[in-house]
Every structure is written in structure tokens, then in C-alpha cells.
Amino acid sequence: MLITDALLGEHGVFQLLFQDLEKALPAIESAAALTNRAAPLSFSLEAHASLEDELLFTALEPHLGAQGGPLVVMRMEHDQIVTLLGRVQSATDLAQGRALAAQMIEVSRAHFQKEEQVLFRMARQLLGEETLSALGAKWAGRRGPLIALNMP
């Protein structure tokens, strides 16, 4: 599996989680309830960003540079998303927490769109299928199954 396909699949799951949180936001009755509701999404998005940076972005650095260009923008947006997630988790005012959650979703969606329409295409051109497949294997190893598939 190509790492770009794996990451794209994760993006699809996150889009569903964003929709779910957006629908739930009006009914959430306290900042603590919002924190509890957003915690799994926060953990998962941070892990996704970290793995994406470690595997794909690092592989693209020799081609795109580490000091400028699209990778700097992608990393800044990862930092922005993580910061927003932290602010949602620490919000004590429900209205503020809802607004921060909505902002995090908006920033994440825009970020995913850039990755999907620009960065993943660049990766396919610059790295090639063999490298992307090797990175996909590393991704799979890091995401490894919790239960062995060859159980009797």
C-alpha cells in the first residue's frame, strides 16, 4: 500500500469524525463533556500528524527542502491544529470550546485538502511508487493490528 493512499484513508475517517463532532456540538452541555467528546479525535489527529511528518514529510525534504516551501506550511498547519486541539481540551467556557472545536475542524479540512490535492500528488511524482510503497509498509508497521491476523 502506498503511504499516500493510507494517509488519504485516514483523512476519510477524520472527515466522518469531524461531521460527528459538528453535529454533537450544539447538544454538548459542558466544557468537560466537550473535552471528553473531543479527546479521542485529539489523540488520533496528533498521532496522524506525527506519523505523516515522520514518514512522508521527511522523505520529501530532499526534494522540497526543509526550510521553505510546502513542507513548512504543512508543518505549521499541523502545529496550528495541535494547538487548537489543546485549547479545546483546556477550555473552561463551553461557548469558547465550541468555537475552538469548529475552528480546528475548519483548519483541518483545509489542511487535508492541500495535502490531497497538492502534496500527495507531488509525493507520487517525486518519490515514486517503490518509495511510497516502502513508506506505506512503515506506516502499516506503526499502525499494526492489535490482534494477529493469523489466529486459528
ROBA-557293 format. One record per residue (C-alpha): residue in one letter; x, y, z. Coordinates in pm, 1 decimal. Layout:
<nodes>
(node "A" (X Y Z))
...
</nodes>
This chain:
<nodes>
(node "M" (0.0 0.0 0.0))
(node "L" (123.7 346.7 -85.7))
(node "I" (159.8 577.0 212.7))
(node "T" (-37.7 842.7 28.5))
(node "D" (-330.7 600.2 -1.0))
(node "A" (-304.3 507.6 366.0))
(node "L" (-299.9 870.9 476.3))
(node "L" (-586.7 951.7 241.8))
(node "G" (-785.8 672.2 406.6))
(node "E" (-717.1 821.8 747.6))
(node "H" (-835.6 1158.3 616.1))
(node "G" (-1164.6 995.1 517.5))
(node "V" (-1215.1 865.6 870.2))
(node "F" (-1131.6 1206.7 1015.0))
(node "Q" (-1389.6 1370.7 786.7))
(node "L" (-1654.7 1142.4 937.8))
(node "L" (-1534.7 1224.1 1289.1))
(node "F" (-1547.0 1596.4 1209.8))
(node "Q" (-1906.5 1562.3 1088.4))
(node "D" (-1998.9 1370.3 1401.4))
(node "L" (-1844.3 1631.5 1631.9))
(node "E" (-2006.9 1917.8 1440.8))
(node "K" (-2349.2 1756.3 1479.3))
(node "A" (-2286.2 1694.0 1850.0))
(node "L" (-2154.0 2040.9 1938.9))
(node "P" (-2491.9 2211.4 1992.9))
(node "A" (-2609.3 1938.5 2231.2))
(node "I" (-2291.3 1923.1 2440.3))
(node "E" (-2382.3 2069.4 2778.0))
(node "S" (-2049.8 2145.3 2943.8))
(node "A" (-1686.5 2218.7 2872.3))
(node "A" (-1595.9 1892.5 3045.2))
(node "A" (-1830.9 1699.0 2817.4))
(node "L" (-1672.8 1867.9 2515.6))
(node "T" (-1327.2 1773.7 2641.2))
(node "N" (-1436.1 1411.5 2679.0))
(node "R" (-1601.5 1407.7 2337.0))
(node "A" (-1300.2 1562.2 2160.7))
(node "A" (-1028.3 1361.6 2339.5))
(node "P" (-1020.8 1059.3 2103.0))
(node "L" (-1020.0 1287.2 1798.9))
(node "S" (-741.5 1494.2 1951.6))
(node "F" (-525.9 1190.2 2024.2))
(node "S" (-586.5 1045.7 1677.5))
(node "L" (-518.6 1368.3 1486.4))
(node "E" (-195.6 1427.7 1676.4))
(node "A" (-78.4 1072.2 1603.0))
(node "H" (-171.8 1113.7 1235.6))
(node "A" (18.8 1441.1 1203.4))
(node "S" (322.5 1298.1 1378.3))
(node "L" (335.0 989.3 1158.4))
(node "E" (275.3 1191.6 843.3))
(node "D" (558.2 1427.1 935.0))
(node "E" (796.4 1149.8 1034.8))
(node "L" (742.2 932.6 729.0))
(node "L" (614.1 1132.6 432.1))
(node "F" (737.9 1483.5 502.9))
(node "T" (1086.0 1361.0 594.8))
(node "A" (1104.6 1162.6 270.3))
(node "L" (1002.3 1472.2 73.7))
(node "E" (1257.9 1703.9 236.7))
(node "P" (1543.2 1622.1 -6.0))
(node "H" (1313.1 1718.9 -293.9))
(node "L" (1124.3 2013.3 -144.7))
(node "G" (1359.6 2140.0 124.1))
(node "A" (1302.3 2160.2 496.3))
(node "Q" (1338.4 2535.7 535.7))
(node "G" (1079.1 2666.9 294.0))
(node "G" (801.0 2570.2 63.1))
(node "P" (505.3 2341.8 112.0))
(node "L" (652.8 2129.9 392.0))
(node "V" (698.7 2434.9 612.7))
(node "V" (335.5 2529.6 552.0))
(node "M" (216.7 2173.5 621.5))
(node "R" (414.5 2156.4 945.8))
(node "M" (290.5 2498.3 1056.8))
(node "E" (-65.8 2382.8 995.7))
(node "H" (-1.3 2063.3 1192.2))
(node "D" (120.0 2282.0 1479.3))
(node "Q" (-185.8 2504.7 1446.9))
(node "I" (-421.4 2205.0 1456.9))
(node "V" (-244.3 2057.2 1760.4))
(node "T" (-256.6 2395.5 1935.1))
(node "L" (-629.6 2426.9 1865.1))
(node "L" (-687.2 2073.0 1992.5))
(node "G" (-503.7 2163.0 2312.5))
(node "R" (-711.8 2476.3 2352.3))
(node "V" (-1032.4 2275.7 2305.8))
(node "Q" (-912.4 2029.5 2569.4))
(node "S" (-831.1 2306.7 2818.0))
(node "A" (-1132.4 2529.5 2751.3))
(node "T" (-1333.9 2606.2 3062.5))
(node "D" (-1600.3 2805.8 2879.3))
(node "L" (-1835.0 2593.3 2668.3))
(node "A" (-1900.6 2859.7 2404.5))
(node "Q" (-1527.9 2916.6 2361.7))
(node "G" (-1464.9 2541.6 2344.4))
(node "R" (-1730.9 2500.5 2075.6))
(node "A" (-1580.9 2786.3 1873.1))
(node "L" (-1232.0 2639.3 1905.1))
(node "A" (-1356.4 2295.6 1800.0))
(node "A" (-1526.7 2444.8 1495.2))
(node "Q" (-1209.0 2635.9 1407.7))
(node "M" (-997.2 2321.2 1446.6))
(node "I" (-1229.1 2132.7 1211.1))
(node "E" (-1216.0 2414.1 954.1))
(node "V" (-834.9 2434.1 966.2))
(node "S" (-804.0 2055.0 947.4))
(node "R" (-1031.9 2027.9 646.4))
(node "A" (-840.8 2299.5 459.5))
(node "H" (-512.9 2129.3 550.6))
(node "F" (-633.5 1790.3 429.3))
(node "Q" (-746.8 1945.7 103.4))
(node "K" (-398.2 2090.4 42.8))
(node "E" (-236.9 1757.3 118.0))
(node "E" (-474.5 1562.4 -101.6))
(node "Q" (-475.1 1799.4 -397.3))
(node "V" (-113.5 1915.8 -390.0))
(node "L" (125.1 1738.0 -154.1))
(node "F" (20.0 1377.9 -216.6))
(node "R" (38.8 1436.1 -592.1))
(node "M" (385.2 1586.3 -552.7))
(node "A" (487.7 1286.0 -344.0))
(node "R" (374.1 1045.6 -617.1))
(node "Q" (577.5 1235.6 -875.9))
(node "L" (889.2 1294.8 -666.0))
(node "L" (918.1 973.3 -465.3))
(node "G" (776.0 712.0 -699.3))
(node "E" (574.4 402.9 -628.6))
(node "E" (857.0 195.7 -479.6))
(node "T" (942.0 454.7 -214.5))
(node "L" (577.2 528.6 -140.7))
(node "S" (514.3 155.8 -101.3))
(node "A" (809.9 120.3 137.1))
(node "L" (677.7 414.9 338.5))
(node "G" (333.7 252.9 331.7))
(node "A" (485.6 -59.9 483.5))
(node "K" (640.6 152.7 759.3))
(node "W" (303.5 319.8 814.2))
(node "A" (135.7 -23.3 839.4))
(node "G" (400.7 -139.3 1084.0))
(node "R" (337.5 162.1 1304.2))
(node "R" (-40.1 121.8 1276.8))
(node "G" (-6.6 -256.7 1314.4))
(node "P" (-302.9 -471.9 1400.4))
(node "L" (-388.5 -511.9 1763.5))
(node "I" (-486.4 -872.2 1706.3))
(node "A" (-280.8 -1110.3 1495.6))
(node "L" (-449.2 -1183.6 1164.3))
(node "N" (-325.3 -1542.2 1153.0))
(node "M" (-509.8 -1658.7 1462.7))
(node "P" (-672.1 -2001.3 1429.9))
</nodes>
